[in-house]
Amino acid sequence: MKGAITPYLTFYGQADKAASFYEEVFGLERMASQTYGDSDFPSPDHAKEFLLHCLLQKGDFKLMMADSVEEQPVQPRSGLALVVECETGEEAVEIFSKLSDGGQVLMELQDTFWGAKYGKVKDKFGFVWDLNVEKEK
């Protein structure tokens, strides 16, 4: 098994918008992107412009996403957070600020008892992100 787990986020008609948002937030590059309409995958007419698959990447950091074609909007799962290990405190502040724009701060970035700066934010798409940066020793 490789050392990384790649999150696969599901949306309802907002995956392309979310991909653009995460490209900006994390400095990711869109490596692959295909709509249902551009594929042979059977899909309802209302979903032709929905993303069937999208891969964003920067180095070892990968994020995948797609739109569901179900009629009911998909809600992010409770009890799940996506943890981002930041290189520096400045990077953590920048990412935290971008993720919280239109979202909800659940825990401000702060020093913790385990020797890191840590914060929690729910982004405008409903996904919870935990940002962590180890203190310099």
C-alpha positions in Angstrom: 0.0 0.0 0.0 1.2 3.5 -0.8 1.6 6.0 2.0 -1.2 8.4 1.1 -4.9 8.3 1.2 -6.6 10.4 -1.5 -9.9 12.1 -0.5 -12.7 11.7 -3.1 -15.3 14.4 -2.6 -18.8 14.2 -3.9 -21.0 17.1 -5.0 -24.3 17.7 -6.8 -23.6 20.0 -9.7 -20.9 22.0 -7.9 -17.8 19.8 -8.4 -16.3 22.1 -11.2 -16.9 25.2 -9.0 -15.3 23.4 -6.0 -12.4 22.2 -8.1 -11.6 25.9 -9.0 -11.9 26.9 -5.4 -9.6 24.1 -4.2 -7.1 24.9 -7.0 -6.9 28.5 -5.6 -6.9 27.5 -1.9 -4.2 24.8 -2.2 -2.3 25.8 -5.3 -3.4 22.6 -7.0 -3.3 21.8 -10.8 -6.2 20.2 -12.6 -4.6 17.0 -13.9 -7.8 15.4 -15.2 -11.4 16.5 -15.6 -14.3 15.0 -17.5 -18.0 15.7 -17.6 -20.7 13.1 -17.9 -21.6 14.6 -21.3 -18.1 14.0 -22.5 -18.1 10.3 -21.6 -19.9 7.1 -22.5 -21.2 6.8 -18.9 -25.0 6.7 -18.9 -26.4 9.8 -17.2 -29.5 11.9 -17.1 -29.8 14.9 -19.3 -29.7 17.4 -16.4 -26.2 16.1 -15.5 -24.4 16.4 -18.8 -22.3 19.3 -17.5 -21.6 17.6 -14.1 -18.1 16.4 -13.5 -17.8 12.6 -13.8 -14.3 12.8 -12.4 -11.7 15.4 -11.5 -8.1 15.0 -10.2 -6.3 18.0 -8.6 -2.7 17.6 -7.6 0.4 19.4 -6.3 3.3 17.1 -5.6 2.1 14.2 -3.4 -1.1 16.1 -2.4 -4.0 14.8 -4.4 -7.7 15.6 -4.2 -10.4 13.9 -6.4 -14.0 14.8 -6.8 -17.1 14.2 -8.9 -20.8 15.2 -9.1 -23.5 12.7 -8.1 -26.3 12.4 -10.6 -28.8 11.6 -7.9 -31.8 14.1 -7.7 -31.1 14.8 -4.0 -28.1 17.0 -3.2 -25.2 15.2 -1.5 -24.3 16.3 2.0 -20.8 15.8 3.4 -20.6 13.0 6.0 -20.5 14.0 9.6 -17.6 12.6 11.7 -15.0 13.2 9.0 -12.4 15.9 8.6 -9.7 16.3 6.0 -6.4 17.0 7.7 -3.8 19.2 5.9 -0.3 19.2 7.3 1.1 22.7 6.5 4.8 23.5 6.0 4.7 26.8 7.9 2.5 28.9 10.1 2.2 31.4 7.3 0.9 28.7 4.9 -1.6 27.5 7.5 -2.9 31.1 8.0 -3.3 31.6 4.2 -5.1 28.3 3.6 -7.3 28.7 6.7 -8.3 32.2 5.5 -9.2 31.0 2.0 -11.1 27.9 3.3 -13.1 30.0 5.8 -14.2 32.5 3.1 -17.9 31.7 2.8 -17.5 28.9 5.3 -17.5 28.6 9.1 -14.6 28.7 11.5 -15.0 25.8 13.9 -11.8 26.4 15.8 -9.4 29.3 15.3 -5.8 28.5 14.4 -4.1 28.3 17.8 -1.2 26.8 19.6 -2.0 23.4 21.1 -0.9 21.1 23.9 0.6 18.6 21.4 3.1 21.1 20.1 1.4 22.3 16.9 -0.6 25.2 15.6 -4.1 23.8 14.7 -7.4 25.0 13.4 -10.7 23.6 12.0 -12.9 25.1 9.4 -16.0 24.0 7.4 -15.7 25.3 3.8 -18.5 26.8 1.7 -19.2 23.3 0.3 -19.7 21.8 3.7 -16.4 19.9 4.0 -14.5 20.1 7.3 -10.7 20.8 7.1 -8.2 20.5 10.0 -5.1 22.5 9.5 -2.0 21.4 11.4 1.5 22.8 11.4 4.2 21.5 13.7 6.0 24.1 15.8 9.6 24.6 14.8 12.0 23.0 17.3 
